[in-house]
Amino acid sequence: MPENDKPILIYTTTPTPEVAEQLGAVLLDQRLAACVNVLPGMISHYMWQGRRERGIECAVLVKTRAGLKDDVMAAIKAHHPYETPALLVLDVTAASDAFAAWIIAETRATS
């Protein structure tokens, strides 16, 4: 499998499930993701601008492929309400052939 077609996960967080679903819709409509999982009700503790913070957030997992990571992160940044959204690319070490093929089929071709 070409390197650009390998499955990856992109992790981010949002302040509400509605924002997460809006981001998911953008990614799916642009064929940048095959699937977006929204996990509401997460409690986050973090440091921000020198202060310890606590907030209720949604975790978001984007299933895509390596060749689209920059486009996915740019789309998330463009539509995200946070000044500095969490954006982590998680390498997938293995995936079933059928699932990887589905991700490729549901995402647009890389440039």
matplotlib code that plots the C-alpha trace (Angstrom):
import matplotlib.pyplot as plt

x = [0.0, 1.4, 2.4, -0.2, -3.0, -2.1, -4.9, -4.3, -6.4, -6.5, -7.5, -9.1, -11.4, -14.4, -16.4, -19.7, -21.1, -22.7, -19.3, -17.9, -20.7, -20.3, -16.5, -17.4, -19.8, -17.2, -14.7, -17.1, -18.6, -15.1, -14.2, -11.3, -12.5, -14.2, -15.6, -15.7, -16.3, -17.8, -17.3, -19.1, -18.9, -15.1, -13.7, -10.4, -7.9, -5.2, -2.9, -3.8, -2.0, -0.4, -3.6, -4.9, -8.3, -11.1, -13.8, -16.3, -15.4, -15.9, -13.2, -13.2, -11.4, -11.1, -10.5, -8.6, -5.4, -1.8, -1.9, -4.8, -3.4, -2.4, -5.8, -7.7, -5.8, -6.3, -10.0, -10.3, -8.4, -10.5, -13.8, -12.7, -13.7, -10.6, -7.6, -5.3, -7.2, -5.7, -4.6, -2.7, -2.0, -2.0, -0.2, -2.1, 0.2, -2.2, -5.7, -7.8, -7.4, -11.2, -11.3, -8.2, -9.8, -13.0, -11.1, -9.4, -12.6, -14.4, -11.7, -10.7, -7.5, -4.3, -2.6]
y = [0.0, 3.4, 5.5, 8.2, 5.6, 4.2, 4.8, 7.4, 8.8, 12.6, 13.5, 16.8, 18.1, 20.5, 22.4, 20.8, 17.8, 20.3, 21.8, 18.3, 17.2, 20.4, 19.7, 16.1, 17.3, 19.5, 16.7, 14.2, 16.6, 17.5, 13.7, 14.3, 11.6, 8.3, 8.5, 11.0, 9.6, 12.1, 11.2, 13.7, 14.2, 14.1, 16.1, 17.9, 19.3, 21.3, 24.3, 27.4, 30.7, 29.9, 28.7, 25.3, 24.8, 22.3, 21.9, 19.5, 18.7, 16.2, 14.0, 13.7, 10.9, 11.4, 8.3, 9.2, 8.5, 9.8, 11.8, 13.9, 14.8, 18.4, 19.1, 17.6, 19.7, 22.8, 22.2, 21.6, 24.8, 26.8, 25.7, 25.3, 27.8, 27.3, 29.6, 26.6, 23.4, 20.0, 18.4, 15.1, 12.7, 9.1, 6.5, 3.3, 0.3, -2.2, -2.2, -4.9, -4.8, -4.3, -1.3, 0.3, -0.1, 1.5, 4.6, 4.9, 4.6, 7.2, 9.9, 11.9, 11.2, 12.9, 15.5]
z = [0.0, -0.9, 2.1, 1.3, 1.5, 4.9, 7.5, 10.2, 13.0, 13.7, 17.2, 18.3, 20.9, 20.7, 23.3, 22.3, 20.4, 17.9, 17.0, 16.7, 14.3, 12.3, 11.9, 10.9, 8.3, 6.7, 6.6, 5.2, 2.6, 1.4, 1.3, 3.7, 6.1, 5.8, 9.4, 12.3, 15.8, 18.3, 22.0, 24.1, 27.9, 28.2, 31.2, 30.3, 32.7, 31.0, 31.3, 29.2, 29.4, 32.7, 34.4, 35.2, 33.5, 33.6, 30.9, 29.5, 25.9, 23.1, 21.8, 18.1, 16.1, 12.3, 10.2, 7.1, 5.3, 5.6, 2.3, 3.6, 7.0, 6.1, 4.4, 7.3, 9.9, 7.8, 7.5, 11.2, 12.0, 9.6, 11.2, 14.9, 17.6, 19.7, 19.3, 19.5, 18.8, 19.7, 16.5, 16.9, 14.1, 15.3, 13.2, 12.7, 12.9, 11.4, 9.8, 8.1, 4.4, 4.0, 6.4, 4.9, 1.4, 2.6, 4.0, 0.6, -1.3, 0.8, 0.7, -2.3, -4.2, -2.9, -5.0]

ax = plt.figure().add_subplot(projection="3d")
ax.plot(x, y, z, "-o")
ax.set_aspect("equal")
plt.show()
